[in-house]
Amino acid sequence: MKFNSGQLNQKIKILDFTGDTSDGYGGSIPNAVVYWETFAKVTPVRSGRSLEANQERLIPAMKFELRDRRDKVVVENMKIQYRGRDYQIISAIPDYTYWESLVIIGQASNPPER
């Protein structure tokens, strides 16, 4: 992925779920912790059937492109927070073609507000 750092202009947070809080009924609730706060290039994943997808209310997906760091490991059980919305990570693919970058595909995990 070749793009200049000026295109990394959207602030995102990558959330990790570490530790649990008791729910009082013998179960537990995972705690969301900000694992990494960085800038990314964010674009919607294009669908050839966008009109049908709108009518069927399919969940939108986004592509997040950011610089990869050796000290950070992004896995599928994490979430991305972008503009007040959470995106479940579907895939995280490193791309070392031009420079170390990471391409993450995320699907909205909370419905849009109407």
C-alpha positions in Angstrom: 0.0 0.0 0.0 1.6 3.2 -1.1 0.3 6.4 0.4 1.9 9.4 2.1 1.6 10.2 5.7 -0.7 13.1 4.9 -3.4 10.6 4.1 -3.3 9.2 7.6 -5.7 11.9 8.8 -8.4 10.0 10.7 -7.9 9.3 14.4 -8.8 5.8 15.5 -8.6 3.8 18.7 -7.9 0.1 18.8 -9.6 -1.5 21.8 -8.5 -4.7 23.6 -10.6 -6.6 26.0 -8.4 -7.5 28.9 -9.6 -8.4 32.4 -13.1 -9.0 33.5 -15.5 -7.3 35.8 -18.0 -9.4 37.7 -21.6 -8.9 36.7 -22.9 -9.9 40.1 -24.6 -13.0 38.8 -21.5 -15.3 38.6 -20.6 -14.2 35.1 -18.1 -11.6 33.9 -18.1 -8.6 31.6 -14.8 -7.9 29.6 -13.3 -4.5 30.1 -12.4 -2.5 27.0 -9.0 -0.9 27.2 -7.4 1.5 24.6 -4.6 -0.6 23.2 -3.4 1.8 20.5 -4.4 5.3 19.5 -3.2 6.3 16.1 -4.0 7.9 12.7 -5.3 6.0 9.7 -6.6 6.4 6.2 -10.3 5.3 6.4 -12.3 4.3 3.4 -15.6 2.3 3.0 -15.3 -1.1 1.6 -17.0 -0.9 -1.7 -19.9 -3.2 -2.6 -21.1 -3.8 -6.1 -24.6 -4.2 -4.7 -24.7 -1.0 -2.6 -28.4 -0.3 -3.4 -29.4 -3.9 -2.4 -27.2 -3.7 0.7 -29.0 -0.5 1.7 -32.3 -2.1 1.3 -31.3 -5.2 3.2 -29.7 -3.1 5.9 -26.4 -4.9 5.7 -23.8 -3.9 8.2 -21.2 -1.4 6.7 -17.6 -2.3 6.5 -14.6 0.0 6.6 -10.9 -0.3 5.6 -8.4 1.2 7.9 -4.8 1.7 6.6 -2.2 2.6 9.1 1.5 2.3 9.8 2.5 -1.0 11.3 4.5 -1.0 14.5 6.6 -4.0 15.6 5.5 -3.5 19.2 1.8 -3.7 18.5 -0.1 -6.9 17.5 -3.6 -6.5 16.2 -5.8 -9.5 16.3 -9.4 -10.3 15.3 -10.9 -10.2 18.9 -10.1 -6.4 19.1 -12.3 -3.6 18.1 -11.7 -0.2 16.4 -13.4 2.9 17.6 -13.9 5.5 14.9 -16.2 8.5 15.1 -18.1 7.2 18.0 -18.8 3.8 16.4 -17.2 0.4 17.1 -16.0 -1.8 14.3 -15.2 -5.5 14.9 -11.9 -6.4 13.2 -12.5 -9.0 10.5 -8.9 -9.1 9.2 -5.6 -7.4 9.9 -3.2 -7.8 7.0 0.4 -6.5 7.1 1.7 -5.0 3.8 5.4 -4.5 3.5 5.4 -3.7 -0.3 6.6 -0.1 0.0 6.8 0.5 3.8 5.4 -1.2 6.8 1.7 -0.7 6.8 -1.3 -2.6 8.2 -4.6 -2.9 6.5 -7.5 -3.7 8.8 -11.1 -4.5 7.6 -13.7 -3.8 10.2 -17.4 -4.3 10.3 -19.7 -2.0 12.3 -20.7 -3.8 15.5 -23.3 -1.3 16.7 -26.2 -0.2 14.5 -26.3 3.4 13.0 -28.3 6.0 14.9 -31.3 7.2 13.0 
